[in-house]
Amino acid sequence: MDHLNDMALFVEVVKARSFRRAADAIGVPNSTLSRRISALEKAVGLQLLNRTTRKIELTEAGQLYFERSKRIVEEARLAHEQLGEMVAQPNGVLRVSLPVDFAAIYLTPLLSEFATHYPGISFELDLTPRRVDLVGEPFDVAIRMGELSDSGLIARLLARVPRHLYASPRYLKQAGEPKEPGELAQHECLCMPRTASWTLQAGTKKRDIAVKGRFTLNSVGMICRLAVHDQGIALLSEAIAAEDVARGRLRRVLPKWQASPISVYAITATRLLPAKTQRFIEFLQTRLGRA
């Protein structure tokens, strides 16, 4: 394909959002890079980029061309990479989007272990609950928890994390301790956004309980802290609650019941992955699955 090299240059310019930054990154003179992209636009017969003195923006045609070109260029690069030593000992920058609390509690020791195994890999970690754009943003993989919408992305199950109910001794003394799941409806429950009920199970028994409370928030760590400060009953994994349970700041509520496990996924834009990303996902599947 005559224009494959120019297509690769176009992808680098869009990723860098600048001709100059792309030129510096790939070692091509800025004037040459600009000329090659202009030749590419002439070849396809459409303007791909709107250029100003301060930034570049994709045209509608450019956006479509970038989405297709990125996959083609990546697959061509992977075809070479997977034949080389990088499969056995991958290197490069691994860019990962992670949920804040899960990363801090579960993934920090695993990331350290993985980094020791693969010294050629460096890491750029973005800790955020937001839904990142794996096509338009430079992430190799996103780790996410909970049920996923059908977005056309590739999701690989890493683990299912059991959850239990916890509250502070002071809250239970003041509000009374629930004896069966239905009584949760009369309690302050610390909920994630868009959570109207908790599904609890004990053996073969299963109950869906409507829950509500004064606090609704998207941070499991802060939910735990609010529970410690007597603000209600929280649904937490054992790892998140463990230290506060050991210090007597929290204790299990309805100990015979537990919530449906929450699923943890590795999400990518494509099934064809660089060695660094493939090894990382396989490592997490092994370690989190064992845990």
C-alpha positions in Angstrom: 0.0 0.0 0.0 1.7 3.2 -1.2 0.4 5.5 1.5 0.9 3.2 4.5 3.9 5.2 5.8 2.0 8.5 5.4 -1.0 7.0 7.2 1.3 6.1 10.1 2.7 9.7 10.2 -0.9 11.0 10.2 -1.8 8.8 13.2 1.3 10.2 15.1 0.3 13.8 14.3 -3.3 13.2 15.6 -2.0 11.5 18.8 0.4 14.3 19.5 -2.2 16.9 18.5 0.8 18.9 17.0 3.0 18.6 14.0 6.0 19.8 16.0 5.5 17.3 18.9 5.0 14.5 16.5 8.1 15.5 14.5 10.2 15.5 17.7 8.8 12.1 18.8 9.5 10.3 15.5 12.6 12.2 14.4 11.2 13.6 11.2 11.7 17.3 10.3 8.5 19.3 10.9 8.5 20.6 7.3 8.7 17.0 5.9 5.9 15.8 8.2 3.7 18.7 7.1 4.4 18.0 3.4 3.7 14.3 3.8 0.4 14.9 5.4 -0.6 17.4 2.7 0.3 14.7 0.1 -1.9 12.2 1.9 -4.8 14.6 1.9 -4.3 15.2 -1.8 -4.2 11.4 -2.4 -7.5 10.8 -0.5 -9.1 13.9 -2.0 -10.3 15.3 1.3 -9.0 17.6 4.0 -8.2 15.6 7.1 -6.9 18.3 9.4 -7.8 21.9 10.2 -4.6 23.7 11.0 -4.2 26.9 13.0 -1.0 28.5 14.5 -1.8 27.0 17.9 -3.4 23.6 17.3 -4.8 21.1 14.8 -8.2 19.6 14.7 -9.7 16.7 12.9 -12.2 17.3 10.2 -15.2 14.9 10.0 -13.4 13.0 7.3 -10.2 13.1 9.3 -11.9 11.6 12.3 -13.2 8.6 10.3 -9.8 8.2 8.6 -8.0 8.3 12.0 -10.2 5.6 13.5 -9.5 3.3 10.6 -5.9 4.2 10.1 -5.0 3.8 13.8 -6.1 0.2 13.7 -4.3 -0.5 10.4 -1.1 1.0 11.6 -1.3 -0.7 15.0 -1.9 -4.1 13.4 1.1 -3.6 11.1 3.3 -2.7 14.0 2.1 -5.6 16.0 2.8 -8.0 13.1 6.5 -7.0 13.4 6.6 -6.9 17.2 5.1 -10.3 17.7 7.8 -11.9 15.7 10.6 -10.3 17.8 12.0 -10.5 21.2 9.3 -8.2 22.6 6.9 -11.0 22.9 9.2 -12.7 25.4 10.4 -9.5 27.1 8.0 -6.7 26.1 9.0 -3.0 26.6 7.6 0.4 26.1 5.1 2.6 28.0 2.0 0.9 29.3 -0.9 3.4 29.7 -3.6 2.2 32.0 -6.8 3.8 33.3 -7.7 2.6 36.8 -10.5 3.1 39.4 -9.0 5.0 42.3 -9.9 2.9 45.3 -9.4 -0.5 43.6 -6.0 0.6 42.3 -4.8 1.8 45.7 -6.0 -1.3 47.6 -5.7 -4.2 45.2 -3.5 -3.2 42.3 -0.5 -1.4 43.9 1.3 -4.5 45.1 0.4 -6.3 41.8 1.8 -3.4 39.7 5.0 -3.5 41.7 5.3 -7.3 41.1 4.6 -6.9 37.4 7.1 -4.1 37.1 9.8 -6.4 38.6 9.0 -9.1 36.1 9.1 -6.8 33.1 11.8 -4.1 33.7 11.5 -2.9 30.1 8.0 -1.6 30.7 7.3 1.9 32.1 3.9 3.0 33.3 1.5 5.9 32.9 -1.4 5.4 35.2 -4.6 7.5 35.2 -6.7 7.0 38.3 -10.2 8.1 37.6 -13.8 6.8 37.7 -14.6 8.4 34.3 -15.3 6.4 31.2 -12.2 7.0 29.1 -12.2 6.9 25.3 -10.0 4.0 24.4 -10.1 4.9 20.7 -9.5 8.6 20.9 -7.3 8.7 24.0 -3.8 7.1 24.3 -4.7 4.3 26.8 -3.7 0.7 26.2 -6.2 -0.7 28.7 -8.8 0.4 31.2 -9.6 -1.5 34.4 -13.3 -1.1 35.3 -15.7 -2.6 37.9 -19.4 -3.4 37.7 -21.7 -4.2 34.8 -20.6 -2.9 31.4 -22.6 -1.4 28.6 -22.3 -2.9 25.1 -20.0 -0.3 23.7 -18.2 -2.4 21.0 -15.1 -2.6 23.2 -13.4 -5.8 24.2 -13.9 -6.8 27.9 -11.9 -9.5 29.6 -13.0 -10.7 33.0 -10.3 -10.4 35.7 -12.1 -11.4 38.9 -15.3 -11.3 40.8 -15.0 -9.6 44.2 -17.4 -10.6 47.0 -18.9 -7.8 49.1 -20.3 -7.6 52.6 -22.3 -5.2 54.7 -20.4 -3.1 57.3 -21.2 -0.3 59.8 -19.6 1.3 62.8 -20.5 0.0 66.3 -21.7 3.5 67.2 -24.1 3.7 64.3 -25.5 0.3 65.1 -26.0 1.3 68.7 -27.8 4.4 67.7 -29.9 3.1 64.8 -30.3 -0.5 65.9 -28.8 -3.5 64.1 -30.8 -5.1 61.3 -31.7 -8.7 61.9 -32.8 -9.5 58.4 -32.2 -7.9 55.0 -35.7 -6.3 54.7 -34.8 -4.0 57.7 -32.1 -2.3 55.6 -34.9 -0.2 54.1 -35.2 1.7 57.4 -31.5 2.4 57.6 -29.1 5.0 56.2 -27.3 3.1 53.4 -24.2 4.6 51.8 -24.9 4.1 48.1 -23.1 4.4 44.7 -24.9 6.6 42.1 -27.8 5.0 40.3 -28.1 2.3 43.0 -31.7 1.7 44.0 -31.3 -1.8 45.5 -28.7 -4.2 46.9 -28.9 -7.9 46.0 -28.0 -10.1 48.9 -27.7 -13.8 49.1 -27.3 -16.4 51.9 -26.8 -19.9 50.5 -29.7 -20.5 48.2 -31.7 -17.6 49.5 -31.6 -14.3 47.5 -33.1 -10.9 48.3 -33.3 -7.6 46.4 -33.6 -4.8 49.0 -34.5 -1.2 48.1 -31.9 1.1 49.8 -31.6 4.8 50.2 -29.6 7.2 52.3 -28.4 10.8 52.6 -25.1 10.1 50.9 -24.7 9.0 47.3 -21.1 9.0 46.0 -18.8 7.3 43.5 -15.8 6.6 45.8 -15.7 3.3 47.6 -12.9 4.7 49.8 -15.0 7.6 50.9 -18.0 5.3 51.5 -15.8 3.3 53.9 -14.7 6.5 55.7 -18.3 7.7 56.1 -19.2 4.3 57.5 -16.4 4.6 60.0 -17.8 8.1 61.0 -21.2 6.6 61.8 -23.1 7.7 58.7 -24.7 4.4 57.8 -24.3 0.9 56.4 -21.8 0.3 53.6 -21.4 -2.4 51.0 -17.6 -3.2 50.8 -15.2 -5.8 49.9 -13.2 -7.5 52.7 -9.9 -5.9 51.6 -11.3 -2.4 51.8 -12.9 -2.9 55.2 -10.2 -5.1 56.7 -8.1 -2.5 58.6 -11.1 -0.8 60.1 -12.6 -4.1 61.1 -9.3 -5.1 62.8 -9.2 -1.7 64.7 -12.9 -2.1 65.8 -14.1 0.9 63.7 -16.3 -1.3 61.6 -18.0 -4.7 61.9 -20.0 -7.0 59.7 -23.8 -6.5 59.5 -26.0 -9.5 58.7 -22.9 -11.7 58.6 -24.8 -14.6 57.0 -25.6 -12.5 53.9 -23.3 -11.1 51.2 -23.9 -9.1 48.1 -23.6 -10.3 44.6 -19.8 -10.2 43.7 -18.8 -7.2 41.6 -17.0 -8.0 38.3 -13.6 -6.5 37.4 -12.8 -6.2 33.7 -9.8 -5.2 31.5 -11.2 -3.3 28.6 -9.4 -2.7 25.3 -10.3 -1.2 21.9 -9.2 -4.3 20.0 -8.5 -8.0 20.5 -5.1 -7.6 18.8 -2.9 -6.3 21.6 0.8 -5.3 22.0 2.8 -7.8 24.0 3.1 -5.3 27.0 -0.7 -5.1 27.2 -1.3 -8.8 26.7 1.2 -9.8 29.4 -0.4 -7.2 31.8 -3.9 -8.6 31.4 -2.8 -12.2 31.7 -0.9 -11.3 34.9 -3.9 -9.6 36.5 -6.2 -12.5 35.5 -3.8 -15.0 37.2 -3.2 -12.9 40.4 -6.7 -11.5 40.9 -8.3 -14.8 40.0 -6.1 -16.5 42.6 -6.9 -13.9 45.2 
